[in-house]
Amino acid sequence: MSLLVPAALAFAAIIPIILLLYFMRPKRQERMVGSTLLWLQALQDLQASRPWQRLRITPLLLLQLLAAIVIVFVLARPAIFTSSPISGDSIIILQASASMQATDVAPNRFEAARSQVADLIDQLGPNDRISLIAMASTPQVLKAASQDKGQLMVALQQARVTNQDADLEQALSLAASLAAGHADAQVLVVGDGHILAPDQTLTLPFPVRYLRIGTDVPNAALLALAARTVQSNLVGLAQIANYSHQQRSIPVELYADGTLVGVQTIVLAAGGSGALEWSPLPGTAHILHARLVSQDAMTVDHEAWAVVGGSMRGRVLLVTAGNSFLETALRLQANVDLFETTPQKYVNTGNFDLTVFDGFAPPTLPSGGIFFVNPPAGTYIFGTSGPTINVSHISAGNNSDTLLSNVDLSSIHTLRGSHKLTAQVWAQPVITTSETALLIAGEQGNRRIAVLGFDLHDTDFPLQPGFPLLMYNLANWFLPPPVVGDGQVAPGVPVTLQTWPGADQVTITTPAQQQVTLAPPFPVTAFANTNRTGVYQVTQHVHGQNRYGAFVVNMFDPVQSRLAPSAQLPVAHSADFTAGSAGVPRVLREVWPWIAAFLLLVLCAEWWLFIRGYQAQGTSSAQRLATTRAGLRGQPARPTGAFATLRSEVEMCYQGVVKQVSRAARRARRKGARPQLKGGRRAKL
């Protein structure tokens, strides 16, 4: 042990001062007397008495001496040398992916890893610096190149575990930028090694070490959940995996809009996976929820959600004199609530999100989306529709990636004529011929408009597989779902919502029931708070009415669900972290805070003994009389009250211990003298 301020030992002069005060302190017995007139002589003796007396060892004296010694020791700032496991410029990458929520290490892997990093920060040397990086799908720098332990601890406490993947390649790229210009830089990765696999082994100009967290524990996970329509029946499908070393039977619950549909048990071999099917499901179901009934170290992968059909349904009005092709195709769309009327009965109510005019165009157009099919010759909002002409050589035009996705135009055989369409500048040709455009689409005045220039009854296109696909693409273009695809998003992935034309407000309600307004202003900004799994409700205010949709966030991630820690990192020349490795310097750590804590205990004990030296107030008159009589008889007054009694008992115990120690010492001296006496007697004989 070393003393950083040895000159502070001069304060030890306070110890003989304390002893001197005790030498000069008179010690007399207190007695209760009836009158001081009878004790004038005692008062004169008190004034003439000498202050010096024999030192009496009391508990208070010992505690005061001990407190003085400790104070001097604290002022001298004692310190000891300890080994530091890191040195120089160290970059610590703390893994914060979903697998770090596993509870095989108490309380969980992430907290255990954070505790390890806190210990490393506490052992930071005076010339060393640490940078902290939290590693999830997007790594984040918590603190860069700091020597301040307090700031590093605050930054460490700000780290949060996520439901995301861990991108080690990006984290190391970020670490390389922090290590630029530092020759002694090194990286320490703290976690279980469940990371996105890079394309190749990573090679870095600085050493990388790996501190492994976690154990090999079993786990079951949901890998997929979806809804399909099979022969007019809604079917739910779920895929389950068994990440353990033995066969398991796993019950799975399925809910439709919060109502339990059924429970099935799947038996999976070690490391195997399988699928379950529920059929038929309620045709009105919108959200499916599957849950594994299993007690594992990680539960975030035990639940999954799925959006049934279109998550955002719109009111569609079909105005036709009779077109079974359009009617059937629109009724097949999961995001469409279809209503029908004839041209003679049509009334512009403005309550529909999309209106389809087949061979008819009203003088006043509705406010929502409009789809013209075979419009009569005339001038319209989209341009003009001329007389019917012959067409040939059908091909794709603009916007083919969206509206013509999976549509095979070569299957159209009998299309010979179409109205000659002349489009406005905002409308783009989607299906074209050398003579005219067959399908045009565009957005004007915050609403979407599309025009199909021919009669569906004059062609075999409605009988081809491409027609329902085209209608599906058009329905999703007019009434876009909040999220492209099946409405499923991975945790942490930013979402750019698709808004309906005419929407003036867009809000999201998270699984935690937190409401976030994304628009206005428009266009809608990306929503990045998707770390939590569950259902995200989307509300759009369109033409004075609310339209509700949803998307879901699921953790379908085999990398995170396999809980066995990785044996090594995909980094060239990486090694396991060892605190006692060679080349680790020794760091001087001060220990005076611990001594100061001991001083506080000593002072508390001294106060406890001292405060109990006061007699309790409120002594009864009978007790006072007894005390006075005892004083008149020349007997010492007995302490009264709970505090005084406790102090008396402590002093009696202390005096008893002193007497026993003195007797033991005298007995030891007598035993040592007995052999000599016996030897002397034998000599006299």
KEFITOR-125219 format. One record per residue (C-alpha): x, y, z. Coordinates in steps of 0.2 Angstrom, whole numbers, plus 2048, in hexadecimal, padded with zeros to 3 digits. Last residue first. Example, Ala and Ser with C-alpha at 12.3 -4.5 7.8 and 13.67 -1.06 7.14 Angstrom:
# KEFITOR-125219
8447FB824/83E7EA827/
END
This chain:
# KEFITOR-125219
8517698FB/85577C8F8/8587788E5/84876F8E4/83F77E8EA/84778A8DE/84277F8CF/83077F8D5/8307928D6/8377948C4/82A7888BD/81C7938C5/8217A48BE/81A7A28AC/80A79C8B4/8097AB8BE/80B7B78B0/7FE7AE8A6/7F27AF8B4/7F57C28B6/7F17C58A3/7E17BB8A4/7DC7C58B3/7DF7D58AA/7D67CF89A/7C77CA8A5/7C77DB8AE/7C77E589D/7B97DA897/7AF7DE8A7/7B37F08A5/7AC7F0893/79C7E7898/7997F38A6/79C80289B/78F7FB88E/7837F789C/7858098A3/782810891/77280688F/76C80C8A0/77081E89C/76681D88B/757814893/7558208A2/75E8208B3/77081F8B7/7738198C9/7798278D5/7898228DF/78581F8F1/78A82C8FE/77A82A908/77483B902/7778368F0/76C8278F2/75F8318F9/76083D8EB/75F82F8DE/7508278E7/7478388E7/74B83B8D4/74482A8D0/73482D8DA/73283E8D1/7328358C0/7408398B4/73B8438A5/74B84589C/756836899/76883789F/77583B893/78382F890/779826883/77E834877/790830879/78F81E875/785820865/79082F860/79F824862/798816858/79282284A/7A482984A/7AB818848/79F81483A/7A3824830/7B6820832/7B380F82A/7AB81881B/7BA82381B/7C581481A/7BC80D80B/7BD81E802/7D081E807/7D380F7FB/7DC8187ED/7E080E7DD/7F180E7D5/7F08047C4/7FB7F67BF/7FE7F37AC/7F87E57A2/8067DE797/8027CC79A/7F07C779C/7E77C77AD/7D67CE7A8/7D57C1799/7C97C678B/7C87B877D/7D27BB76E/7D07C375C/7DD7BF74F/7D17C1741/7C07C6746/7B07BB744/7AE7BB757/7B17AB761/7A879D76A/7977A5768/78C7A5777/77E798777/76D7A2776/76779D765/7597AA764/7647B875F/76A7B074F/75A7A774B/7517B9749/73F7BA747/73D7C9754/72C7D074F/7267E274C/7147E4746/70B7F073A/6FA7F873C/6EC801734/6DE80C738/6D681972E/6CE828737/6C283372D/6C2846729/6C8843717/6D683871D/6DD83872F/6E982A730/6EB81E73F/6F9811740/6F980474E/70A7FC752/7087EA758/7167E1761/7297E1763/7327F076B/7417F7761/736800754/739812759/740817748/73181F73F/73682772F/72F83872C/71F83A723/71F846714/71685071B/71685B72B/70A855731/70D847735/71783A740/70D83C750/71283075D/706828769/70E81D777/70380D77B/71280377F/70F7F976F/711809766/703814760/70781D74F/70082D748/6FD834737/6F3844734/6ED84D724/6EA83D719/6E4842708/6ED8356FF/6F082670A/701825713/70F819711/719818721/72C818721/73180C72E/74380C737/7497FB73B/74C7F874E/7437E874F/73F7E073F/72F7E5736/71F7DB730/7117E4727/7117D6719/7197E170C/71A7F470C/7167FC71D/707807721/6FC7FE714/6F9808704/6E780B6FE/6E88116EC/6F98086E9/6F47F96F3/6E47F76E9/6ED7FA6D9/6FA7EC6DD/6EC7E06E2/6E37E56D2/6F27E16C8/6F57D16D0/6E27CC6CD/6E57D06BA/6F67C76B8/6EF7B66BB/6E57B76AB/6D37B76A9/6D17CA6AC/6DD7CC69D/6D37C2690/6CD7D2688/6BD7DB683/6B47D9693/6C17E369D/6BD7F2693/6CC7FD68F/6D580C695/6D98086A7/6DB8196B0/6E381C6C1/6E182B6CD/6E982E6DE/6E483C6E9/6EE84B6F1/6E98576E3/6F084B6D5/6F983A6D7/6FD82F6C8/6F78206BE/6F581C6AC/6F080B6A4/6EE807692/6F981568B/6F7818678/6FD812667/70D80A66A/706801679/70880668B/7047FF69D/70A80A6AB/70981B6A3/70C82A6AF/7008376B5/7068476BC/70984F6AA/6F684C6A5/6F283C69B/6EB83A68A/6E3829688/6DD822678/6CF81667D/6D480467B/6D37F666D/6DB7E5669/6DD7DC67A/6DC7C9676/6EC7C267C/6F27C968C/6FE7BC695/70D7C768F/7087D469C/70E7C96AA/70B7D26BB/7177CE6C9/7187E06CE/70F7EA6C1/7097F86CC/7197FB6D6/7287F66CC/71E7FC6BC/71D80E6C1/7218136AF/71D8096A0/71B7F669D/7177EF68C/7087EA680/70D7E966E/6FC7ED666/6EE7F9667/6DE7FD65C/6D580D660/6C681166B/6C282466B/6CA830677/6CC831689/6D384168F/6DE84769D/6DF8416AF/6D184C6B6/6C68486A7/6C284D695/6B784168B/6B5830683/6AE82468F/6B981D69D/6BE80A69B/6C28086AE/6C58186B8/6CD8166C9/6CA8256D5/6D28286E6/6C88336F2/6BF8446F0/6B183E6E4/6B08446D2/6A184F6CC/69B84C6BA/69B83A6BD/6A682E6B2/6A081D6AC/6A680D6A3/6AC8066B4/6AF8146C1/6B880E6D1/6B78196E0/6C58186EE/6C581F6FF/6B2820700/6A782C70A/6A783A6FD/6948386FB/69483A6E8/6848316E3/6838226D7/67281B6D4/67281C6C1/6858176C0/6818076CA/6878046DC/6937F96E5/69C7F96F6/6AD7F06FA/6B67F070A/6C87EF703/6D87EA70C/6D77D870A/6D57D96F7/6CB7CA6F0/6BB7D56EF/6C37E16E3/6C87D36D7/6B67CB6D7/6AE7DC6D5/6B97E16C7/6B77D16BD/6A47D06C1/6A17E16B8/68F7E66B8/6887F86B5/6977FE6BF/69B80A6CE/6A68016DA/6A880A6EB/6B78066F6/6B9809708/6CA80670E/6D37F971A/6E47FC722/6ED7EC727/6E97E4717/6E97D1719/6EB7CB72B/6F97D4734/7057C873E/70B7C874F/7197BE758/71D7B976A/72A7AD772/7397B676A/7397C3778/7387B5785/74B7B1788/7517A5796/743799792/73379479A/72778F78C/715793786/71979A775/70E7A8770/7067AC75F/6FC7BC75B/6F27BF74C/6EB7D0747/6DC7D473C/6D07C673E/6BF7C8735/6C07B772C/6C27AE73D/6CF7A173B/6CD790732/6DA789735/6E978A740/6F978373A/70A77F743/71B77E73C/72B776741/73D779746/74C76E74C/75B771757/756763763/74775B75C/73676475C/72575F763/71776B75F/70976F76B/6F9778765/6EF78576E/6DF78D766/6D779D760/6D97A7770/6D17B876D/6DC7C876C/6D97CC75A/6DC7BA755/6E77B1762/6F27A2760/6FA79876E/70978C76C/70E77E777/720778775/725766777/738765778/746759771/75775C778/766767775/75D777774/758784767/74777E762/73F788754/72D78C750/724791740/712798740/704797734/6F379E735/6E579A729/6D77A4723/6CB799718/6C579E707/6CE78F6FF/6DE794708/6E07A670E/6F17A9717/6F67B0727/7087B172D/7147AE73C/7267AA73B/7357A5745/72D7A3756/73B79E763/73F79076F/74F79177B/75B786783/76A78D78D/77C78D788/78379A794/7857AD794/7937BB791/7A37B9788/7B07C7789/7B87C8778/7C87D0773/7CC7DA763/7DE7E0760/7E17EF754/7E37F0741/7D37E673E/7CF7D7733/7BD7D1732/7BA7C072C/7AE7C071D/79D7C4718/7997CA72A/78D7BF735/7817CA73E/7857C8750/7817BC75F/7937BE767/78C7BC779/7927CD77F/7A17D8783/7AC7DD774/7BC7E477A/7C67EF76D/7D87F576E/7E180676A/7F380776F/7F881075F/7EA81D760/7E8828750/7D882074A/7D1816759/7C081F758/7BE81C746/7C380A748/7B6808756/7A880D74A/7AE80173D/7AE7F474B/79C7F874F/7977F773D/79F7E673B/7987E074C/7857E3746/77B7DD755/7697D8751/75A7E175A/74F7DE768/7597EB772/7637ED783/7657FF789/77580978B/773819795/77A8117A5/78B80F79B/78B822797/7898267A9/79781A7AE/7A28227A1/79F8337A7/7A382F7B9/7B38257B4/7BA8347AB/7C882F7A0/7BE830790/7C182B77E/7AF82B777/79F828781/78F81F77C/79381C769/785813761/785804756/77680274A/76F7F074B/7757EF75D/7867F2764/788800772/799808770/7A380E77F/7B481777D/7C181578C/7D181F790/7E081A79A/7ED8257A2/7E68257B4/7E18137B2/7D080C7B1/7CB7FF7BE/7BA8067C1/7B78077AE/7BB7F47AD/7AF7F07BB/7A17FA7B2/7A47F07A2/7A27E07AC/7927E77B4/78B7EC7A2/78E7DA79C/7857D37AB/7777DF7A8/7767DA796/7777C8799/7687C87A6/7657C97B8/76E7BE7BB/7767B47AC/76A7A77A4/75E7B67A3/75F7B9790/75C7CC78C/76E7CC783/7667C1775/75D7D076F/76C7DB76B/7757E7777/7877E2775/7937ED77E/7A27F2773/7B07F977E/7BE803776/7CE80477F/7DB81277D/7E980D789/7E67FF795/7DA7F179A/7DA7E47A7/7E17EF7B4/7EB7E77C2/7EA7EF7D3/7F67FA7DD/7F18017EE/7ED8127F4/7ED81B805/7E782D804/7F1835813/7E283F818/7D982E81A/7E6827826/7E6837830/7D3835832/7D4823836/7E1826844/7D583484B/7C682884A/7CF81A853/7D5827861/7C382D863/7BC81B863/7C9816871/7C582587C/7B282287A/7B481087F/7BD81588F/7CF813895/7D281D8A4/7E28288A5/7E882B8B6/7E583D8BB/7EC84F8B7/7DF85D8BA/7E58618CC/7D78648D9/7D68758E0/7C687A8D9/7BE8698DC/7C48698EE/7BB87A8F1/7AB8738E9/7AD8648F5/7AE870904/79F8798FF/7958688FF/78886B90D/78287B905/7808728F5/76F86B8FA/76585B8F8/7728528EF/7728478DF/7838408DB/78F8418CC/79F8378CD/7AF8408C9/7BB83E8BA/7C684D8B7/7CC8508A5/7DE8548A4/7E484389F/7D5841892/7DA85188A/7EC84C889/7E783B881/7DD845873/7EC851871/7F784186F/7EC83B860/7EB84C858/7FD84C853/7F983F846/7F584D83B/80884C836/80383C82C/7FC84881F/80D84A818/80C838811/80083E804/7FE8307F6/802823803/8068127FC/800800800/
END
